[in-house]
Amino acid sequence: MEGLNARFEHFKKSLTRLHEALDCYEKNIDHEDLAIRRLIRDGLLQNYEFTIETLWKFLHAYLQEIYRANLESMSALKTLKEAQRLGVISADEYNQVTQLIADRNETSHAYFELLAIEIVQRIPAHYAFMKTLLNRIQAKGEL
């Protein structure tokens, strides 16, 4: 299993890539070619999906190493619930992060145009939340 610092670096890099994809999407939202707009949107959704994966896997490793939590077989949502229980995220943040996971799960249905558009519209807020969480954990100096 990867170490905590490696998981943290993966999360940071994927968050940077998500920001780049979001920037590219916003710059090309009015592109004249519909196929290009869809390709950029789909790339953003894929970046979002793997960023969520790196987030919860980092939190899983973080809780195990820093808080000595026993999370051997926990899913993303159970890991996040444990993060709330341990005070890493608040109850309000838990509600927000469950929406992140729900949206990640829905990306497999992104071929439904309206669903893809809905998820993409929430990604800026999701990105801001993840960036805040990253900064808060980084500020603790435990990594």
LINQUI-V825606 format. One record per pair of residues at least 24 apart in sequence whose ideal C-beta (glycine too) atoms are under 8 Angstrom apart, sorted by the first residue. I is the first residue (numbers start at 1). J is the second residue. D is the distance in whole Angstrom. If there is no record, write none. Layout:
BEGIN
i:I j:J d:D
i:I j:J d:D
END
This chain:
BEGIN
i:1 j:61 d:8
i:2 j:61 d:7
i:3 j:61 d:7
i:4 j:58 d:8
i:4 j:61 d:5
i:4 j:62 d:6
i:4 j:65 d:5
i:4 j:66 d:8
i:4 j:143 d:7
i:5 j:143 d:6
i:7 j:54 d:7
i:7 j:57 d:6
i:7 j:58 d:4
i:7 j:60 d:8
i:7 j:61 d:4
i:7 j:62 d:8
i:8 j:58 d:6
i:8 j:62 d:8
i:8 j:137 d:8
i:8 j:143 d:5
i:10 j:54 d:5
i:10 j:57 d:8
i:10 j:58 d:7
i:11 j:51 d:8
i:11 j:54 d:4
i:11 j:55 d:6
i:11 j:57 d:8
i:11 j:58 d:4
i:11 j:134 d:7
i:12 j:134 d:7
i:13 j:54 d:8
i:14 j:47 d:7
i:14 j:50 d:6
i:14 j:51 d:4
i:14 j:53 d:8
i:14 j:54 d:4
i:14 j:55 d:8
i:15 j:51 d:6
i:15 j:54 d:8
i:15 j:55 d:8
i:15 j:127 d:7
i:15 j:130 d:6
i:15 j:131 d:6
i:15 j:134 d:6
i:17 j:47 d:5
i:17 j:51 d:7
i:18 j:44 d:8
i:18 j:47 d:5
i:18 j:48 d:6
i:18 j:51 d:5
i:18 j:123 d:8
i:18 j:127 d:6
i:18 j:130 d:8
i:19 j:127 d:6
i:19 j:131 d:8
i:20 j:47 d:8
i:21 j:47 d:4
i:21 j:48 d:8
i:22 j:123 d:6
i:22 j:124 d:6
i:22 j:127 d:6
i:25 j:120 d:7
i:41 j:116 d:6
i:41 j:117 d:8
i:41 j:120 d:6
i:42 j:110 d:7
i:42 j:116 d:8
i:44 j:120 d:6
i:44 j:123 d:7
i:45 j:107 d:5
i:45 j:110 d:5
i:45 j:116 d:6
i:45 j:119 d:7
i:45 j:120 d:7
i:46 j:107 d:8
i:48 j:103 d:7
i:48 j:104 d:7
i:48 j:107 d:7
i:48 j:119 d:7
i:48 j:123 d:6
i:48 j:126 d:7
i:49 j:104 d:5
i:49 j:107 d:5
i:51 j:130 d:7
i:52 j:76 d:8
i:52 j:100 d:6
i:52 j:101 d:7
i:52 j:103 d:8
i:52 j:104 d:4
i:53 j:104 d:8
i:55 j:100 d:8
i:55 j:130 d:6
i:55 j:133 d:8
i:56 j:80 d:7
i:56 j:101 d:7
i:59 j:83 d:5
i:59 j:88 d:7
i:62 j:88 d:7
i:62 j:137 d:7
i:62 j:142 d:8
i:63 j:88 d:7
i:66 j:142 d:5
i:76 j:101 d:5
i:77 j:101 d:6
i:88 j:137 d:8
i:89 j:133 d:7
i:93 j:129 d:7
i:93 j:133 d:7
i:96 j:129 d:6
i:97 j:129 d:7
i:99 j:126 d:8
i:100 j:126 d:5
i:100 j:129 d:7
i:100 j:130 d:8
END
